Amino acid sequence: MTDTKREAPASPEKRAAALEIVLRRKADMPKNFVAEFTEHADDAWITANGAQMVARAWTDPRISRAHAC
């Protein structure tokens, strides 16, 4: 058997920062996107309306176009 040591996964903060860097490079993400998105999420994404958000993501063509791969 081979003894392979794996590094511990990065913290969520480090993973989020790495993802932000990649998105800025690849997707031409606006500089203030993360701050604006975080503010929007804090205002609109409360647990009470989570089911509505999921339903809208599946049915709203604007959202599905925005997330098309």
MODA-V920904 format. One record per residue. N is the residue number from 1. RES is the residue in one small letter. PHI is phi in radians with two decimals (none if undefined). OMEGA is omega in whole degrees, 0 to 359 (none if undefined). Layout:
# MODA-V920904
n=(N,N)
res=(RES,RES)
phi=(PHI,PHI)
omega=(OMEGA,OMEGA)
This chain:
# MODA-V920904
n=(1,2,3,4,5,6,7,8,9,10,11,12,13,14,15,16,17,18,19,20,21,22,23,24,25,26,27,28,29,30,31,32,33,34,35,36,37,38,39,40,41,42,43,44,45,46,47,48,49,50,51,52,53,54,55,56,57,58,59,60,61,62,63,64,65,66,67,68,69)
res=(m,t,d,t,k,r,e,a,p,a,s,p,e,k,r,a,a,a,l,e,i,v,l,r,r,k,a,d,m,p,k,n,f,v,a,e,f,t,e,h,a,d,d,a,w,i,t,a,n,g,a,q,m,v,a,r,a,w,t,d,p,r,i,s,r,a,h,a,c)
phi=(none,-1.62,-1.71,-1.87,-1.69,-1.92,-1.28,-1.14,-1.08,-1.17,-1.16,-0.98,-1.13,-1.20,-1.16,-1.13,-1.12,-1.13,-1.11,-1.08,-1.07,-1.10,-1.09,-1.10,-1.30,-1.56,-1.86,0.91,-1.26,-1.02,-1.05,-1.64,-1.02,-1.10,-1.13,-1.17,-1.14,-1.09,-1.11,-1.08,-1.10,-1.10,-1.38,-1.81,-1.74,-1.63,-0.98,-1.09,-1.94,-1.07,-1.13,-1.11,-1.13,-1.12,-1.08,-1.14,-1.06,-1.41,-1.92,-1.41,-1.09,-1.14,-1.26,-1.14,-1.16,-1.15,-1.90,-1.18,-1.66)
omega=(177,179,179,179,179,176,175,179,179,178,178,180,180,178,179,179,178,178,179,179,180,180,178,182,188,188,181,183,178,185,184,184,184,180,180,180,179,179,178,181,179,182,191,189,176,183,184,181,180,180,178,180,179,179,179,179,180,189,183,183,179,180,181,176,182,183,180,181,none)
